Amino acid sequence: MRSKKELLKRSRLYLILDKEAAGEASVSDIAARAAGAGSTIIQLRDKSGKKETLLKDAYSIKKALCGTQALFIINDYVDVAKIVDADGVHLGQSDTPIRTARRILGKDKIVGISCHNLRQALDARRQGADYIGIGPVYPTPTKPDHRPVGLRLLRAVSRKVRIPFFAIGNINPGNLKEVKAAGAERIAVCRAALKSKDIKASIKGLGSLLK
């Protein structure tokens, strides 16, 4: 089996499995369908739930992804990622520092971070992040307090940052072509998949457009 870092480099489609966006649907079922459709990274994101619920969901997703090639990432909570032995953690700019997360999780785990400008992206690389999320590219209900960074930042990051980056922020089949033209080879999606009538078909469609 390929190492986690090798799988990350090969990844193109990243699903943010946000509990609020998922509603009453089973997170483990969503994760399994997404992995089967070609999403090679699944992130569990729960900003408002209790830690007990987060742990339960994390264990169920880990079990659902067993035997697949999909990487399992926990949003924000380094302790939860450690407890459930997830493949890594995704951090915000005000969360646990990258180097601290690395010491807790170990060198073989993946540490990613959200960035909203070029300076943050270059700092993330220097601090040892394995990947970055750049966005939000477009206005999105998932991040209502963040001003869209637009395509110009994607172009700058594609020229200057030498670690994998995922464009994120209301990316969908209607705008994916211009996102790719701006230099993004990888995307992360949330509502484009979770709010669709057929998650599996949506992810397969996005995957086809990325190729």
VEXTIBA-789859 format. One record per residue: z, x, y of N, C-alpha, C in turn; residue in three letters; residue number from 0. Coordinates in Angstrom, 3 decimals. Layout:
<bators>
BATOR     n.zz     n.xx     n.yy    ca.zz    ca.xx    ca.yy     c.zz     c.xx     c.yy  aa   i
BATOR        Z        X        Y        Z        X        Y        Z        X        Y ala NUM
...
</bators>
This chain:
<bators>
BATOR     n.zz     n.xx     n.yy    ca.zz    ca.xx    ca.yy     c.zz     c.xx     c.yy  aa   i
BATOR    0.000    0.843   -1.202    0.000    0.000    0.000    0.000    0.882    1.257 met   0
BATOR   -0.767    0.460    2.263   -0.826    1.230    3.503    0.523    1.201    4.213 arg   1
BATOR    0.801    2.239    5.007    2.036    2.270    5.781    1.989    1.219    6.882 ser   2
BATOR    3.151    0.890    7.424    3.232   -0.086    8.508    2.394    0.355    9.703 lys   3
BATOR    2.433    1.637   10.023    1.700    2.128   11.191    0.180    2.042   10.963 lys   4
BATOR   -0.254    2.270    9.740   -1.676    2.140    9.420   -2.122    0.688    9.534 glu   5
BATOR   -1.285   -0.228    9.018   -1.605   -1.651    9.119   -1.672   -2.097   10.569 leu   6
BATOR   -0.775   -1.572   11.390   -0.785   -1.900   12.814   -2.107   -1.476   13.454 leu   7
BATOR   -2.557   -0.271   13.186   -3.795    0.228   13.788   -5.006   -0.604   13.370 lys   8
BATOR   -4.952   -1.173   12.168   -6.063   -1.975   11.671   -5.988   -3.439   12.145 arg   9
BATOR   -4.852   -3.810   12.702   -4.633   -5.208   13.078   -5.441   -5.588   14.321 ser  10
BATOR   -5.953   -6.794   14.317   -6.710   -7.306   15.451   -6.146   -8.635   15.962 arg  11
BATOR   -5.544   -9.420   15.073   -5.087  -10.755   15.451   -3.590  -10.913   15.151 leu  12
BATOR   -2.840  -11.187   16.185   -1.368  -11.201   16.162   -0.916  -12.609   16.525 tyr  13
BATOR   -0.137  -13.242   15.659    0.356  -14.587   15.942    1.792  -14.543   16.437 leu  14
BATOR    2.015  -15.131   17.617    3.366  -15.315   18.125    3.847  -16.669   17.618 ile  15
BATOR    4.729  -16.642   16.639    5.230  -17.885   16.059    6.454  -18.328   16.872 leu  16
BATOR    6.163  -19.000   17.956    7.204  -19.448   18.879    7.800  -20.767   18.366 asp  17
BATOR    9.123  -20.818   18.226    9.761  -21.992   17.653    9.523  -23.243   18.488 lys  18
BATOR    9.562  -23.110   19.798    9.349  -24.280   20.659    7.937  -24.818   20.508 glu  19
BATOR    6.953  -23.918   20.480    5.565  -24.340   20.323    5.296  -24.903   18.936 ala  20
BATOR    6.008  -24.401   17.932    5.814  -24.861   16.556    6.392  -26.254   16.329 ala  21
BATOR    7.367  -26.652   17.153    7.973  -27.964   17.004    8.736  -28.110   15.701 gly  22
BATOR    8.458  -29.194   14.990    9.170  -29.479   13.740    8.513  -28.847   12.523 glu  23
BATOR    7.405  -28.185   12.711    6.696  -27.591   11.577    7.500  -26.461   10.951 ala  24
BATOR    7.318  -26.250    9.669    8.002  -25.183    8.941    7.460  -23.819    9.364 ser  25
BATOR    8.327  -22.946    9.847    7.864  -21.631   10.285    7.351  -20.795    9.107 val  26
BATOR    7.963  -20.961    7.950    7.506  -20.190    6.788    6.126  -20.656    6.343 ser  27
BATOR    5.877  -21.958    6.439    4.562  -22.494    6.077    3.503  -22.006    7.052 asp  28
BATOR    3.830  -22.016    8.357    2.901  -21.525    9.368    2.580  -20.054    9.122 ile  29
BATOR    3.616  -19.267    8.853    3.426  -17.833    8.621    2.519  -17.585    7.425 ala  30
BATOR    2.745  -18.315    6.355    1.936  -18.131    5.147    0.477  -18.503    5.403 ala  31
BATOR    0.252  -19.614    6.104   -1.115  -20.039    6.399   -1.806  -19.045    7.339 arg  32
BATOR   -1.059  -18.553    8.321   -1.631  -17.602    9.273   -2.033  -16.305    8.582 ala  33
BATOR   -1.152  -15.811    7.723   -1.461  -14.572    6.989   -2.670  -14.773    6.088 ala  34
BATOR   -2.742  -15.929    5.454   -3.871  -16.219    4.578   -5.182  -16.352    5.326 gly  35
BATOR   -5.098  -16.700    6.606   -6.306  -16.888    7.409   -6.750  -15.611    8.113 ala  36
BATOR   -5.919  -14.567    8.059   -6.343  -13.296    8.644   -5.494  -12.760    9.775 gly  37
BATOR   -4.375  -13.417   10.086   -3.466  -12.856   11.086   -2.647  -11.758   10.424 ser  38
BATOR   -2.791  -10.545   10.905   -2.167   -9.407   10.231   -0.802   -9.026   10.813 thr  39
BATOR   -0.399   -9.721   11.875    0.958   -9.563   12.407    1.495  -10.950   12.747 ile  40
BATOR    2.704  -11.224   12.307    3.380  -12.483   12.616    4.691  -12.142   13.316 ile  41
BATOR    4.867  -12.678   14.511    6.117  -12.450   15.246    6.908  -13.750   15.334 gln  42
BATOR    8.173  -13.704   14.954    9.061  -14.850   15.122    9.722  -14.756   16.488 leu  43
BATOR    9.508  -15.794   17.295   10.047  -15.822   18.657   10.855  -17.099   18.851 arg  44
BATOR   12.147  -16.950   19.118   13.017  -18.097   19.341   13.960  -17.765   20.494 asp  45
BATOR   13.616  -18.252   21.677   14.359  -17.913   22.887   15.610  -18.758   23.085 lys  46
BATOR   15.695  -19.898   22.422   16.799  -20.812   22.714   17.659  -21.178   21.513 ser  47
BATOR   17.243  -20.817   20.307   17.995  -21.186   19.112   19.211  -20.308   18.886 gly  48
BATOR   20.068  -20.762   18.002   21.251  -19.986   17.647   20.861  -18.830   16.725 lys  49
BATOR   21.669  -17.785   16.747   21.394  -16.617   15.917   21.374  -16.992   14.430 lys  50
BATOR   22.226  -17.912   14.051   22.275  -18.363   12.656   20.934  -18.966   12.223 glu  51
BATOR   20.352  -19.777   13.104   19.054  -20.392   12.808   17.959  -19.335   12.765 thr  52
BATOR   18.027  -18.398   13.692   17.037  -17.319   13.735   17.056  -16.508   12.439 leu  53
BATOR   18.235  -16.185   11.965   18.345  -15.434   10.715   17.766  -16.221    9.540 leu  54
BATOR   18.083  -17.496    9.483   17.566  -18.344    8.407   16.038  -18.379    8.431 lys  55
BATOR   15.476  -18.579    9.624   14.019  -18.610    9.762   13.402  -17.256    9.419 asp  56
BATOR   14.056  -16.187    9.841   13.530  -14.841    9.573   13.467  -14.565    8.071 ala  57
BATOR   14.512  -14.928    7.366   14.517  -14.725    5.915   13.424  -15.556    5.240 tyr  58
BATOR   13.214  -16.781    5.722   12.202  -17.642    5.100   10.793  -17.105    5.346 ser  59
BATOR   10.556  -16.569    6.547    9.248  -15.998    6.833    9.020  -14.719    6.033 ile  60
BATOR   10.032  -13.890    5.960    9.911  -12.650    5.178    9.521  -12.960    3.729 lys  61
BATOR   10.150  -13.986    3.176    9.835  -14.391    1.803    8.403  -14.911    1.711 lys  62
BATOR    7.985  -15.703    2.707    6.642  -16.269    2.697    5.561  -15.199    2.799 ala  63
BATOR    5.877  -14.099    3.477    4.886  -13.030    3.676    4.920  -11.970    2.580 leu  64
BATOR    5.867  -12.100    1.672    5.966  -11.130    0.573    4.669  -11.132   -0.243 cys  65
BATOR    4.120   -9.959   -0.442    2.879   -9.852   -1.202    1.626   -9.924   -0.352 gly  66
BATOR    1.784  -10.181    0.948    0.635  -10.181    1.855    0.573   -8.843    2.584 thr  67
BATOR   -0.478   -8.644    3.337   -0.635   -7.430    4.136   -0.174   -7.643    5.578 gln  68
BATOR    0.429   -8.813    5.847    0.843   -9.126    7.219    2.175   -8.466    7.562 ala  69
BATOR    2.244   -7.915    8.760    3.475   -7.324    9.266    4.347   -8.413    9.888 leu  70
BATOR    5.659   -8.300    9.710    6.600   -9.283   10.237    7.446   -8.651   11.329 phe  71
BATOR    7.354   -9.213   12.529    8.026   -8.684   13.712    9.011   -9.724   14.259 ile  72
BATOR   10.177   -9.264   14.698   11.164  -10.128   15.339   11.114   -9.903   16.848 ile  73
BATOR   11.085  -10.976   17.604   11.093  -10.869   19.059   12.521  -10.667   19.570 asn  74
BATOR   12.704   -9.668   20.400   13.950   -9.411   21.138   15.101   -8.820   20.327 asp  75
BATOR   15.432   -9.431   19.188   16.690   -9.145   18.502   16.569   -7.980   17.512 tyr  76
BATOR   16.957   -6.802   17.976   16.904   -5.615   17.116   17.857   -5.771   15.935 val  77
BATOR   19.021   -6.396   16.166   19.992   -6.572   15.084   19.445   -7.467   13.981 asp  78
BATOR   18.745   -8.524   14.353   18.158   -9.416   13.346   17.061   -8.689   12.570 val  79
BATOR   16.234   -7.924   13.275   15.187   -7.144   12.602   15.801   -6.182   11.584 ala  80
BATOR   16.932   -5.595   11.942   17.627   -4.676   11.036   18.205   -5.418    9.832 lys  81
BATOR   18.859   -6.538   10.074   19.523   -7.291    9.004   18.528   -7.788    7.956 ile  82
BATOR   17.399   -8.354    8.416   16.447   -8.939    7.463   15.414   -7.928    6.978 val  83
BATOR   15.502   -6.686    7.484   14.550   -5.638    7.116   13.117   -6.048    7.460 asp  84
BATOR   12.940   -6.552    8.689   11.603   -6.881    9.176   10.814   -5.588    9.379 ala  85
BATOR    9.524   -5.722    9.602    8.689   -4.539    9.797    8.858   -3.927   11.181 asp  86
BATOR    9.460   -4.693   12.096    9.674   -4.133   13.418   10.204   -5.163   14.396 gly  87
BATOR   10.217   -4.771   15.661   10.755   -5.616   16.730    9.820   -5.567   17.925 val  88
BATOR    9.780   -6.681   18.667    9.024   -6.707   19.921   10.005   -6.914   21.059 his  89
BATOR    9.916   -6.070   22.071   10.873   -6.066   23.170   10.233   -6.517   24.475 leu  90
BATOR   11.076   -7.052   25.361   10.664   -7.323   26.732   11.106   -6.166   27.609 gly  91
BATOR   10.686   -6.169   28.851   11.020   -5.081   29.768   12.521   -4.975   30.029 gln  92
BATOR   13.240   -6.068   29.908   14.687   -6.050   30.160   15.524   -6.074   28.893 ser  93
BATOR   14.879   -5.890   27.742   15.597   -5.892   26.466   16.095   -4.490   26.107 asp  94
BATOR   16.506   -4.332   24.870   16.954   -3.043   24.354   15.912   -1.956   24.631 thr  95
BATOR   16.303   -0.785   25.135   15.336    0.298   25.363   14.613    0.700   24.075 pro  96
BATOR   13.385    1.157   24.231   12.563    1.532   23.076   13.258    2.584   22.213 ile  97
BATOR   13.809    3.619   22.835   14.415    4.702   22.061   15.656    4.217   21.304 arg  98
BATOR   16.407    3.293   21.901   17.579    2.735   21.220   17.147    1.915   20.004 thr  99
BATOR   16.127    1.085   20.188   15.609    0.288   19.069   15.120    1.190   17.947 ala 100
BATOR   14.490    2.300   18.324   13.997    3.244   17.314   15.153    3.861   16.526 arg 101
BATOR   16.215    4.223   17.218   17.369    4.812   16.523   17.994    3.806   15.556 arg 102
BATOR   18.029    2.551   15.948   18.640    1.524   15.100   17.764    1.206   13.893 ile 103
BATOR   16.463    1.073   14.121   15.573    0.618   13.050   15.010    1.742   12.186 leu 104
BATOR   14.874    2.935   12.759   14.305    4.041   11.999   12.862    4.319   12.382 gly 105
BATOR   12.412    5.510   12.066   11.092    5.967   12.521    9.927    5.235   11.861 lys 106
BATOR   10.159    4.641   10.682    9.063    3.983    9.978    8.818    2.551   10.441 asp 107
BATOR    9.735    2.000   11.198    9.575    0.639   11.687    8.735    0.618   12.958 lys 108
BATOR    8.223   -0.555   13.281    7.351   -0.726   14.440    8.155   -1.227   15.636 ile 109
BATOR    7.934   -0.606   16.774    8.566   -1.047   18.023    7.456   -1.305   19.040 val 110
BATOR    7.350   -2.570   19.465    6.368   -2.948   20.473    7.062   -3.473   21.707 gly 111
BATOR    6.343   -3.536   22.809    6.950   -3.989   24.056    5.921   -4.694   24.940 ile 112
BATOR    6.376   -5.713   25.655    5.519   -6.416   26.608    5.398   -5.607   27.902 ser 113
BATOR    4.186   -5.505   28.420    3.940   -4.790   29.668    3.090   -5.660   30.584 cys 114
BATOR    3.362   -5.563   31.885    2.684   -6.414   32.852    1.932   -5.629   33.914 his 115
BATOR    1.960   -4.299   33.801    1.179   -3.458   34.708    0.922   -2.119   34.031 asn 116
BATOR    0.084   -1.307   34.643   -0.313   -0.038   34.033    0.860    0.937   33.936 leu 117
BATOR    1.704    0.962   34.947    2.860    1.873   34.901    3.745    1.586   33.695 arg 118
BATOR    4.033    0.327   33.449    4.853   -0.039   32.294    4.170    0.363   30.988 gln 119
BATOR    2.868    0.192   30.933    2.123    0.548   29.725    2.190    2.051   29.451 ala 120
BATOR    2.021    2.858   30.499    2.087    4.312   30.329    3.504    4.762   29.991 leu 121
BATOR    4.508    4.122   30.581    5.906    4.431   30.257    6.206    4.102   28.799 asp 122
BATOR    5.694    2.979   28.326    5.920    2.565   26.941    5.373    3.602   25.973 ala 123
BATOR    4.197    4.118   26.290    3.608    5.159   25.438    4.477    6.399   25.426 arg 124
BATOR    4.951    6.823   26.593    5.783    8.029   26.681    7.120    7.856   25.944 arg 125
BATOR    7.635    6.645   25.960    8.923    6.389   25.325    8.822    6.170   23.820 gln 126
BATOR    7.605    6.160   23.301    7.434    6.097   21.858    7.133    4.736   21.282 gly 127
BATOR    6.676    3.785   22.098    6.285    2.478   21.566    5.092    2.641   20.627 ala 128
BATOR    5.059    1.821   19.597    3.941    1.857   18.654    2.763    1.020   19.137 asp 129
BATOR    3.069   -0.008   19.926    2.016   -0.840   20.508    2.578   -1.525   21.739 tyr 130
BATOR    1.683   -2.088   22.526    2.113   -2.871   23.684    1.360   -4.194   23.715 ile 131
BATOR    1.997   -5.190   24.326    1.345   -6.453   24.617    1.080   -6.493   26.109 gly 132
BATOR   -0.160   -6.748   26.505   -0.538   -6.763   27.918   -0.834   -8.199   28.356 ile 133
BATOR   -0.083   -8.660   29.355   -0.333  -10.004   29.819    0.791  -10.517   30.708 gly 134
BATOR    0.780  -11.810   30.969   -0.227  -12.760   30.491   -1.561  -12.588   31.219 pro 135
BATOR   -2.639  -12.584   30.442   -3.969  -12.411   31.037   -4.334  -13.642   31.868 val 136
BATOR   -4.024  -14.806   31.345   -4.289  -16.074   32.030   -2.980  -16.856   32.173 tyr 137
BATOR   -2.938  -17.848   33.079   -1.730  -18.679   33.190   -1.411  -19.337   31.858 pro 138
BATOR   -0.142  -19.353   31.489    0.246  -19.927   30.202    1.607  -20.605   30.288 thr 139
BATOR    1.771  -21.758   29.656    3.065  -22.438   29.638    4.126  -21.644   28.894 pro 140
BATOR    3.710  -20.737   28.030    4.671  -19.936   27.268    5.409  -18.956   28.175 thr 141
BATOR    4.747  -18.496   29.245    5.360  -17.564   30.193    5.166  -18.095   31.619 lys 142
BATOR    5.798  -19.213   31.959    5.546  -19.841   33.253    5.998  -19.021   34.458 pro 143
BATOR    6.925  -18.082   34.251    7.458  -17.297   35.371    6.685  -16.013   35.627 asp 144
BATOR    5.666  -15.740   34.809    4.897  -14.506   34.965    3.538  -14.795   35.589 his 145
BATOR    3.210  -14.065   36.635    1.903  -14.201   37.263    0.847  -13.558   36.366 arg 146
BATOR   -0.297  -14.198   36.166   -1.350  -13.630   35.319   -1.788  -12.250   35.812 pro 147
BATOR   -2.015  -11.344   34.878   -2.420   -9.981   35.251   -3.932   -9.855   35.361 val 148
BATOR   -4.664  -10.759   34.716   -6.114  -10.762   34.826   -6.807   -9.710   33.972 gly 149
BATOR   -8.123   -9.720   34.036   -8.945   -8.828   33.215   -8.966   -7.396   33.745 leu 150
BATOR   -8.713   -7.231   35.032   -8.757   -5.890   35.627   -7.750   -4.955   34.969 arg 151
BATOR   -6.562   -5.480   34.665   -5.548   -4.652   34.015   -5.969   -4.276   32.599 leu 152
BATOR   -6.607   -5.184   31.897   -7.098   -4.861   30.553   -8.064   -3.682   30.608 leu 153
BATOR   -8.925   -3.676   31.604   -9.892   -2.572   31.733   -9.174   -1.248   31.970 arg 154
BATOR   -8.151   -1.271   32.823   -7.402   -0.048   33.117   -6.646    0.450   31.892 ala 155
BATOR   -6.014   -0.462   31.193   -5.244   -0.083   30.002   -6.168    0.458   28.910 val 156
BATOR   -7.330   -0.153   28.743   -8.260    0.307   27.710   -8.749    1.729   27.982 ser 157
BATOR   -8.781    2.111   29.259   -9.223    3.465   29.616   -8.104    4.501   29.494 arg 158
BATOR   -6.874    4.106   29.765   -5.801    5.087   29.947   -4.718    5.103   28.869 lys 159
BATOR   -4.594    4.055   28.082   -3.501    3.976   27.101   -4.047    4.225   25.707 val 160
BATOR   -3.442    5.164   25.004   -3.958    5.585   23.706   -3.093    5.126   22.531 arg 161
BATOR   -2.462    3.990   22.679   -1.808    3.335   21.549   -2.367    1.921   21.474 ile 162
BATOR   -2.262    1.271   20.310   -2.805   -0.087   20.211   -2.215   -1.020   21.263 pro 163
BATOR   -3.069   -1.841   21.862   -2.562   -2.873   22.771   -3.206   -4.212   22.438 phe 164
BATOR   -2.408   -5.259   22.618   -2.845   -6.622   22.346   -2.874   -7.407   23.654 phe 165
BATOR   -4.007   -7.956   23.998   -4.090   -8.841   25.152   -3.438  -10.164   24.781 ala 166
BATOR   -2.643  -10.714   25.690   -1.912  -11.942   25.402   -1.863  -12.822   26.645 ile 167
BATOR   -1.782  -14.126   26.432   -1.641  -15.044   27.557   -2.759  -16.058   27.630 gly 168
BATOR   -2.623  -17.162   26.887   -3.580  -18.267   26.899   -4.989  -17.837   26.517 asn 169
BATOR   -5.080  -16.907   25.577   -6.391  -16.474   25.075   -6.854  -17.472   24.016 ile 170
BATOR   -8.112  -17.874   24.117   -8.652  -18.889   23.216  -10.145  -18.635   23.006 asn 171
BATOR  -10.795  -19.414   22.139  -12.223  -19.166   21.887  -13.090  -19.241   23.134 pro 172
BATOR  -12.646  -19.995   24.142  -13.441  -20.138   25.352  -13.433  -18.928   26.258 gly 173
BATOR  -12.411  -18.091   26.172  -12.357  -16.914   27.060  -12.297  -15.582   26.309 asn 174
BATOR  -12.337  -15.649   24.990  -12.201  -14.418   24.205  -13.334  -13.425   24.466 leu 175
BATOR  -14.527  -13.931   24.731  -15.665  -13.041   24.976  -15.410  -12.145   26.181 lys 176
BATOR  -14.874  -12.713   27.266  -14.627  -11.897   28.455  -13.426  -10.985   28.281 glu 177
BATOR  -12.479  -11.388   27.451  -11.345  -10.518   27.128  -11.834   -9.287   26.375 val 178
BATOR  -12.714   -9.490   25.414  -13.292   -8.368   24.669  -14.121   -7.473   25.586 lys 179
BATOR  -14.884   -8.088   26.476  -15.726   -7.315   27.390  -14.889   -6.447   28.319 ala 180
BATOR  -13.628   -6.850   28.548  -12.727   -6.067   29.402  -12.073   -4.915   28.646 ala 181
BATOR  -12.393   -4.774   27.370  -11.908   -3.627   26.609  -10.822   -3.914   25.590 gly 182
BATOR  -10.449   -5.176   25.429   -9.396   -5.523   24.467   -9.996   -5.739   23.082 ala 183
BATOR   -9.578   -4.916   22.130  -10.034   -5.063   20.750   -9.077   -5.924   19.935 glu 184
BATOR   -7.877   -6.148   20.490   -6.837   -6.883   19.774   -6.285   -7.980   20.675 arg 185
BATOR   -5.928   -9.109   20.067   -5.331  -10.187   20.844   -4.093  -10.736   20.134 ile 186
BATOR   -3.197  -11.291   20.931   -2.055  -12.034   20.397   -2.174  -13.457   20.909 ala 187
BATOR   -1.967  -14.418   20.022   -2.094  -15.826   20.405   -0.858  -16.596   19.985 val 188
BATOR   -0.629  -17.690   20.670    0.488  -18.572   20.327   -0.035  -20.003   20.254 cys 189
BATOR   -0.182  -20.637   21.400   -0.565  -22.047   21.445   -1.985  -22.300   20.922 arg 190
BATOR   -2.871  -21.321   21.055   -4.239  -21.489   20.555   -4.250  -21.776   19.059 ala 191
BATOR   -3.227  -21.292   18.362   -3.115  -21.550   16.924   -2.108  -22.661   16.638 ala 192
BATOR   -0.906  -22.542   17.229    0.178  -23.467   16.881   -0.073  -24.891   17.355 leu 193
BATOR   -0.836  -25.064   18.415   -1.108  -26.399   18.940   -2.445  -26.964   18.449 lys 194
BATOR   -3.094  -26.267   17.576   -4.365  -26.757   17.039   -4.101  -27.720   15.876 ser 195
BATOR   -5.092  -28.520   15.552   -4.944  -29.462   14.440   -4.956  -28.740   13.093 lys 196
BATOR   -5.613  -27.601   13.044   -5.727  -26.833   11.807   -5.480  -25.359   12.123 asp 197
BATOR   -4.257  -24.905   11.896   -3.877  -23.532   12.234   -4.755  -22.517   11.509 ile 198
BATOR   -4.972  -22.769   10.234   -5.752  -21.827    9.435   -7.177  -21.691    9.980 lys 199
BATOR   -7.801  -22.818   10.290   -9.171  -22.793   10.811   -9.221  -22.116   12.177 ala 200
BATOR   -8.212  -22.367   12.992   -8.180  -21.759   14.327   -8.088  -20.241   14.237 ser 201
BATOR   -7.232  -19.749   13.367   -7.068  -18.311   13.222   -8.327  -17.677   12.625 ile 202
BATOR   -8.927  -18.350   11.655  -10.168  -17.818   11.090  -11.252  -17.764   12.158 lys 203
BATOR  -11.314  -18.790   13.002  -12.307  -18.808   14.067  -12.117  -17.697   15.066 gly 204
BATOR  -10.878  -17.465   15.469  -10.577  -16.375   16.404  -10.897  -15.022   15.770 leu 205
BATOR  -10.554  -14.887   14.492  -10.848  -13.645   13.785  -12.329  -13.346   13.734 gly 206
BATOR  -13.137  -14.393   13.512  -14.592  -14.212   13.470  -15.124  -13.768   14.823 ser 207
BATOR  -14.581  -14.346   15.895  -15.032  -13.991   17.236  -14.626  -12.561   17.613 leu 208
BATOR  -13.541  -12.066   17.034  -13.096  -10.701   17.313  -13.991   -9.656   16.664 leu 209
BATOR  -14.622   -9.998   15.571  -15.424   -9.017   14.833  -16.709   -8.693   15.580 lys 210
</bators>
